[in-house]
């Protein structure tokens, strides 16, 4: 039951974030408009990364953006570190790379940060840049 609530909450958060992004920015002249969200598959994929003992709202509270939260969720999963520990470091001002280095000293920080950012962009439907 908790997992279903988390999936629904993440889907709602992603939907609101996509709606806000679509309303606040228009595509540059000559560019085609991309869909605001990539669909429920990405929402469910992101929801699956939220720790089972917290809601999506709890997981993302304190982050500067939904993208930062999604990136942290992916990084924790990819590297095999505690999301709570990673979130604690990041929401206190430490960058993702430094936090990963502290929590998993042998990790290839640059590759892991890039991988998590790419996964977050795919989940949120954000353009690369």
C-alpha positions in Angstrom: 0.0 0.0 0.0 2.8 2.4 0.9 4.5 1.8 -2.5 1.3 2.6 -4.4 0.9 5.9 -2.4 4.5 6.7 -3.3 4.0 6.0 -7.0 0.9 8.2 -7.0 2.7 11.0 -5.1 5.7 11.0 -7.4 3.4 11.0 -10.5 1.5 14.0 -9.1 4.8 15.8 -8.3 6.2 15.1 -11.8 2.9 16.1 -13.4 2.9 19.4 -11.5 6.5 20.1 -12.3 6.0 19.4 -16.0 2.9 21.6 -16.1 4.8 24.4 -14.4 7.7 24.1 -16.8 5.4 24.0 -19.8 3.6 27.1 -18.7 6.7 29.1 -17.7 8.8 28.6 -20.8 8.1 28.7 -24.5 10.3 27.0 -27.1 12.8 29.2 -28.9 11.7 30.4 -32.4 12.2 27.6 -34.9 12.3 24.9 -32.2 9.6 22.3 -31.9 7.8 22.0 -28.6 8.7 18.9 -26.7 6.0 17.1 -24.6 5.9 18.4 -21.1 6.3 14.9 -19.6 7.4 11.6 -20.9 4.5 9.6 -19.5 3.8 7.3 -16.6 6.7 4.9 -17.3 9.2 7.5 -16.2 7.1 8.5 -13.2 6.9 4.8 -12.0 10.6 4.4 -12.6 11.4 7.3 -10.4 8.9 6.3 -7.8 10.6 2.9 -7.6 13.8 4.7 -6.4 12.1 6.4 -3.4 13.0 4.5 -0.2 10.0 2.5 1.1 10.0 4.2 4.4 9.4 7.7 3.0 7.0 9.4 0.7 8.0 11.1 -2.5 7.3 14.5 -0.9 9.6 13.6 2.0 12.3 12.3 -0.4 12.3 15.5 -2.4 11.9 18.0 0.4 14.9 20.2 0.9 16.3 19.8 -2.6 16.6 22.9 -4.8 14.7 21.3 -7.7 12.9 18.2 -8.8 15.9 17.5 -11.1 18.3 17.6 -8.1 16.0 15.1 -6.2 15.7 12.8 -9.2 19.5 12.9 -9.7 20.2 12.0 -6.1 17.6 9.2 -6.2 19.4 7.7 -9.2 22.9 8.3 -7.8 22.0 6.5 -4.5 20.6 3.5 -6.4 23.4 3.3 -8.9 26.3 3.6 -6.4 24.6 1.5 -3.7 24.6 4.2 -1.0 21.9 5.3 1.4 19.6 7.9 -0.2 19.0 9.4 3.3 22.7 9.9 3.8 23.1 11.4 0.3 20.1 13.7 0.8 21.4 14.8 4.2 24.8 15.8 2.7 23.3 17.5 -0.4 20.6 19.5 1.4 23.3 20.8 3.7 25.2 22.3 0.8 27.5 19.5 -0.3 27.5 18.8 -4.0 26.5 15.5 -5.4 30.1 14.5 -6.4 31.5 15.4 -3.0 28.7 13.5 -1.2 29.3 10.4 -3.3 33.0 10.6 -2.7 32.4 10.8 1.1 29.9 8.0 1.1 31.6 5.6 -1.4 35.3 6.5 -1.6 36.1 4.1 -4.4 33.4 5.2 -6.7 34.1 6.8 -10.1 32.5 10.1 -9.1 32.5 11.8 -12.5 30.9 8.8 -14.3 28.3 8.3 -11.6 27.3 12.0 -11.5 26.9 12.0 -15.3 25.0 8.8 -15.3 22.5 10.0 -12.6 22.0 13.4 -14.3 21.3 11.6 -17.6 18.8 9.3 -15.9 17.1 12.2 -14.1 16.8 14.1 -17.4 15.2 11.1 -19.0 12.7 10.6 -16.2 11.7 14.3 -16.0 11.7 14.9 -19.8 14.2 17.8 -19.4 16.3 18.7 -22.4 20.1 18.1 -22.1 22.1 21.1 -21.3 
